[in-house]
């Protein structure tokens, strides 16, 4: 998202060349291409404008406006294709994928906060900040992301990888979990690794973060070292876990995820 200028104030007139992220549930509407798909502009959407239910301004990049919109139904045309947002990473440029993630989370916020969670009144969009305000009790709602830690735990020259029940049968990844109320990120790392794999860790170091729009998580990555204990999986979240050498890894996550970046970092430091 280099140099993307986010904004909540749209221009007075929508340009025909403006770029649009169009969603129907978790599917994104794209223009198919030979090597890469592309995002439609306003002119290309004229044929389906009647099934666009709502739209919001996102900001600008390279003098082009960006919007996000939701469809009422799938258009009856072969001009477009629908791809699940998670899979669009393979057909979009990386910058466009993460802009799509921003767009999806923006739409998620607006569609789930039309009514006040306190009194049930209707909310309206604030003009000067990214928020919605209740027209009855004046409660203000802001976008929220659920913080989750993800950690690469190393013991000697091996990395701890586990297989979740949600994964494809072959795939393994580093351990992760959501932060609980009142819990620090480092304490969450210790708890999640203890709960899922039965071991204690030390030397917890921040690695990086990544927004993860499925639907609205913020993944905070750490590295850590084994301190004590033997692997004992919880059998609820994890169905298998083991220590792996850098040159004998199982199937691991795709390169788009911070999980893969953590694993790749381990591999690079062991070559």
SULBELNOR-V147734 format. One record per residue. N is the residue number from 0. PSI is psi as a letter, one per 30 degrees, with the letter a starting at -180 (NA if undefined). OMEGA is omega as a letter, one per 40 degrees, with the letter a starting at -180 (NA if undefined). Layout:
# SULBELNOR-V147734
n & psi & omega
N & PSI & OMEGA
N & PSI & OMEGA
This chain:
# SULBELNOR-V147734
n & psi & omega
0 & h & a
1 & k & i
2 & g & i
3 & k & a
4 & j & a
5 & l & a
6 & l & i
7 & f & a
8 & j & a
9 & l & i
10 & l & a
11 & e & a
12 & k & a
13 & k & a
14 & k & i
15 & f & a
16 & g & i
17 & k & a
18 & k & a
19 & k & i
20 & j & a
21 & k & a
22 & k & i
23 & j & a
24 & b & i
25 & g & i
26 & k & i
27 & k & a
28 & k & a
29 & l & i
30 & j & a
31 & k & i
32 & l & a
33 & e & i
34 & e & a
35 & k & i
36 & l & a
37 & l & i
38 & k & a
39 & l & i
40 & l & a
41 & e & a
42 & e & a
43 & f & a
44 & f & a
45 & e & a
46 & f & a
47 & g & a
48 & f & a
49 & f & i
50 & g & i
51 & j & a
52 & e & a
53 & l & i
54 & l & a
55 & k & i
56 & k & a
57 & e & a
58 & a & a
59 & l & i
60 & k & a
61 & h & i
62 & g & i
63 & k & i
64 & k & i
65 & k & i
66 & l & i
67 & k & a
68 & l & i
69 & k & i
70 & l & i
71 & e & a
72 & l & i
73 & k & a
74 & k & i
75 & i & i
76 & k & i
77 & g & a
78 & f & a
79 & l & i
80 & k & i
81 & k & i
82 & k & i
83 & k & a
84 & e & a
85 & e & a
86 & f & a
87 & f & i
88 & e & a
89 & f & a
90 & f & i
91 & l & i
92 & l & a
93 & e & i
94 & e & a
95 & e & i
96 & e & a
97 & f & i
98 & e & i
99 & e & i
100 & e & i
101 & e & a
102 & e & a
103 & e & a
104 & e & i
105 & e & i
106 & e & i
107 & e & i
108 & e & a
109 & e & a
110 & f & a
111 & g & i
112 & h & i
113 & f & a
114 & k & a
115 & k & i
116 & f & a
117 & e & a
118 & f & i
119 & g & i
120 & l & i
121 & k & i
122 & l & i
123 & l & a
124 & k & i
125 & k & a
126 & f & a
127 & g & i
128 & l & a
129 & i & a
130 & l & i
131 & k & a
132 & k & i
133 & k & a
134 & f & a
135 & e & a
136 & f & i
137 & g & i
138 & k & a
139 & k & a
140 & k & i
141 & l & i
142 & k & i
143 & k & i
144 & k & i
145 & j & a
146 & k & i
147 & k & i
148 & l & i
149 & k & a
150 & k & i
151 & j & a
152 & k & a
153 & k & i
154 & j & a
155 & c & a
156 & g & a
157 & l & i
158 & k & i
159 & k & i
160 & k & i
161 & l & i
162 & j & i
163 & l & i
164 & f & a
165 & f & a
166 & l & i
167 & l & a
168 & e & a
169 & f & a
170 & k & i
171 & l & i
172 & l & i
173 & l & a
174 & k & a
175 & l & i
176 & l & a
177 & k & i
178 & k & i
179 & l & i
180 & k & i
181 & g & a
182 & k & i
183 & l & i
184 & e & a
185 & e & i
186 & e & i
187 & e & i
188 & e & a
189 & e & a
190 & e & a
191 & e & i
192 & e & i
193 & e & a
194 & e & a
195 & e & a
196 & f & i
197 & g & a
198 & l & i
199 & k & a
200 & l & i
201 & l & i
202 & h & i
203 & k & a
204 & k & i
205 & k & a
206 & e & a
207 & l & a
208 & l & a
209 & k & i
210 & k & a
211 & j & a
212 & h & a
213 & i & e
214 & f & a
215 & h & a
216 & l & i
217 & j & a
218 & k & a
219 & j & a
220 & k & i
221 & l & i
222 & l & i
223 & l & i
224 & k & i
225 & k & i
226 & e & a
227 & l & i
228 & l & i
229 & l & a
230 & k & i
231 & j & a
232 & l & a
233 & f & i
234 & g & i
235 & e & i
236 & e & a
237 & k & i
238 & f & i
239 & l & i
240 & k & a
241 & l & i
242 & k & a
243 & k & i
244 & l & a
245 & f & a
246 & g & i
247 & h & a
248 & k & i
249 & a & i
250 & k & a
251 & l & a
252 & l & i
253 & l & a
254 & f & a
255 & f & a
256 & l & i
257 & f & i
258 & e & i
259 & e & i
260 & e & i
261 & e & i
262 & e & i
263 & e & i
264 & e & i
265 & e & a
266 & e & a
267 & e & a
268 & f & a
269 & f & a
270 & NA & NA
